[in-house]
Structures are given as structure tokens and as C-alpha cells.
């Protein structure tokens, strides 16, 4: 006879328990469905959710293991652990001088053309050893965790040589074993053309296709391949070639696209059955329709527009109304969006992209879980799901975008263990 599971962690007196139980992904009006239980309770057994319900239903009715941790939420809001579906956490140095230059009127492209931008981060990362990179990246992960993020998609992309890209992906692999945050690894060798190939971009494309992708796959260092598909970086034809090679090698696809202009990147991503297409500030109407049809997740990054001083944000309302799966992310990186807080991203999504608070929460939980293809294990607080849980210092979930610029997280639980 199977032994009855007992609770190793019990959370009671939850003012609003946001379970996100319901359709996956959340589309259109379903994005406002938070699976909310008033005066909720939650029981965890080991690493997984055992039971959810009202506090009275859970307390006293779920058997407790010896030494069970009991947390009185005191009427606070509880959500699933947050999922950041687009990050660049492995870099050697910050670029605050460029931030100041942008604030004084220089454009992102002007800074890049003068040797700044991604190419500046490439020079710094190549000079750093793996331990230096791990130390800096660990600090970034610690801040993410403190802000309620329990899973991230983590890209390489500041190496732009076979050796340096593999070094970055090994940092991601090491930290995934050592840190509470789960890291989902993405190879982004086609982030930019490095300085030494500016006059021979075709040779760099050959290296990405014939050297980098095979070695990354052989070493098992990435689940995904990403590309910066944009005029001036990799155009649609170049992107198609690189991504077809990645697909043929067994990597699944993600795209940076239509960030600086409408280039057909969203349409290409949809046609190649990409898991996500990200940024898409200038996505076309045809691109939106294609994403709705294929189910490719649109990962929107309002923090990037904000940090770059931009005025145009991705058309979230048009995408939601069309039935696109919409997720939100920080785009945490040293150049265009240096933040580890999904909370501030939610504020920007509500204020600048006219999403509701509930839609934004759907976009950093259940829809973000779809963006990392883990919707069957994370993004919800329902029995059998992984026990990734955040307790917030707020009485109503609408406070998250409203009370902006501060960290409202009080407790973070990852796989059933209190880590913050």
C-alpha cells in the first residue's frame, strides 16, 4: 500500500492565493483568470505542491510530517515563483557610461557604431575567466531570487567566439547546479558580428553554423538557439540559414526580432515554429496573426524600451486581442535593460502597454512557463506542480504594479525549501 504523503511545509492565512490553475497558456480574456482563492492555504510535500484550498480546508485536514515548517502568511498575497523568460546574465562588466550617454542624447546604434554596445561586452567577457564570470553572475541570480524569480532562461551571446561562447554556457551550467534558481540555457552566438569579422560577416556565419552549433550540441550546453534578427545585425535570410542549422542539430528556436524596425522577424520565427519571439516592438499585423496561429510565445520586454529612453512599446493589447501567447521578461543585461526585477516590468507593462495587473501576472507565471517549455511543472500552484512559491508584502495582487520601484517579496520557496 502506498504511504500517504505528508506536508513538509504548510502556508496558512493567505489573503489571496494566486494558483494560476486553469487553461495553459492563458489567452485573451483568460489572462485575467488568476485561479484566485481568498483566505487560502497551501501544503507542500518535499519538492511538490500537495494541496491547495481555503486555509480551513488545508489546516487540520492535511497530515503534517514531523518537523513540518508552518508559515502564517498573515493575509498576504502568494503567487507561483516568477519565471524570467529572456535574460543575458553572463557578462564581465557593466556599461553605466553608455546609459549616461543615451540619457544625454546618443542613440543605441550610435554608441554601438563607436565601439560600445554588445561589442564592448564581448571584449570584456573574452578577457574574464570562468570563476570571475560565475561570481558576477551569481550576484545577478541572488538579486533575481530576492525579487521572487525562481526560474530563468539564460543566454550566452557576449563571447562571439567558439571558446568564449562555450565558456559562457559552462557558467550557466555550473550555476544551474549550484544556485536555487533554475537556469534554462540558450546559445546566442548570433548576437552580433564581432570586431574581427566586421569585414567578413559570411565567415562569422560559417563559424556559427559549422563550429559553434555542433560543439554546443555535442557538449549538451544548450536547449535553445537564439539570434538577433534585425537589419544591421542578422537579416531575415541570414537568420533563416543559422536557425535552420540549429534546428537540424536538435536545438529549439528563440528569436530577438522587430526590436528596432519591422523586418519580418516575427513572421520568420512563426514559420520556423520557434518557441518564442522576443522584443517585437515593431511587429507587423501579419506577424501578430502568424504568432497567434502557430502558438509561438511573444516575450515582451518593456524594461528595454524604458531603459533605452524609447517612446514606442510593443503592442501588447493588439497581441492579446489577437490570441497571441504573451509573456513578460526583464531582458536583464548590462547594456539595454539592467534590472533583475520582474516587479518593475509588471509596472511598465501596466502603465505603458495597458495590460491589467492580472494579465501581467499571467505573463510572468503560466505564460512564461510556456516560453521555457515547462508549463507542466512550474508557473502554477496546483497539486503535483513544483513547489516554487513567493509570499508578498501586499494584501491585493493589484499592488504589484501600483507600489512600484520597491521589492515587496518577503519569502521565496524553491522546490519546497525556503531560500529567501
C-alpha positions, 0 to 999 in steps of 0.5 A: 500500500502506498504511504500517504504523503505528508506536508513538509511545509504548510502556508496558512492565512493567505489573503489571496492565493494566486494558483494560476490553475486553469487553461495553459497558456492563458489567452485573451480574456483568460489572462485575467483568470488568476485561479484566485482563492481568498483566505487560502492555504497551501501544503507542500510535500518535499519538492511538490505542491500537495494541496491547495484550498481555503486555509480551513480546508488545508489546516487540520485536514492535511497530515503534517510530517514531523518537523513540518515548517508552518508559515502564517502568511498573515493575509498576504498575497502568494503567487507561483515563483516568477519565471524570467523568460529572456535574460543575458546574465553572463557578462564581465562588466557593466556599461553605466557610461553608455546609459549616461550617454543615451540619457544625454542624447546618443542613440543605441546604434550610435554608441554601438557604431563607436565601439560600445554596445554588445561589442564592448561586452564581448571584449570584456567577457573574452578577457574574464575567466570562468570563476570571475564570470560565475561570481558576477553572475551569481550576484545577478541570480541572488538579486533575481531570487530576492525579487521572487524569480525562481526560474530563468532562461539564460543566454550566452551571446557576449563571447562571439567566439567558439571558446568564449561562447562555450565558456559562457554556457559552462557558467550557466551550467555550473550555476544551474547546479549550484544556485536555487534558481533554475537556469534554462540555457540558450546559445546566442552566438548570433548576437552580433558580428564581432570586431574581427569579422566586421569585414567578413560577416559570411565567415562569422556565419560559417563559424556559427553554423559549422563550429559553434552549433555542433560543439554546443550540441555535442557538449549538451550546453544548450536547449535553445538557439537564439539570434538577433534578427534585425537589419544591421545585425542578422537579416531575415535570410541570414537568420533563416540559414543559422536557425535552420542549422540549429534546428537540424542539430536538435536545438529549439528556436528563440528569436530577438526580432522587430526590436528596432524596425519591422523586418519580418522577424516575427513572421520568420520565427512563426514559420520556423515554429520557434518557441518564442519571439522576443522584443517585437516592438515593431511587429507587423499585423501579419506577424501578430496573426502568424504568432497567434496561429502557430502558438509561438510565445511573444516575450515582451520586454518593456524594461528595454524600451524604458531603459533605452529612453524609447517612446514606442512599446510593443503592442501588447493589447493588439497581441492579446486581442489577437490570441497571441501567447504573451509573456513578460521578461526583464531582458536583464543585461548590462547594456539595454535593460539592467534590472533583475526585477520582474516587479518593475516590468509588471509596472511598465507593462501596466502603465505603458502597454495597458495590460491589467495587473492580472494579465501581467501576472499571467505573463510572468507565471503560466505564460512564461512557463510556456516560453521555457517549455515547462508549463507542466511543472512550474508557473502554477500552484496546483497539486503535483506542480513544483513547489516554487512559491513567493509570499508578498508584502501586499494584501491585493495582487493589484499592488504589484504594479501600483507600489512600484520601484520597491521589492515587496517579496518577503519569502521565496520557496524553491522546490519546497525549501525556503531560500529567501 
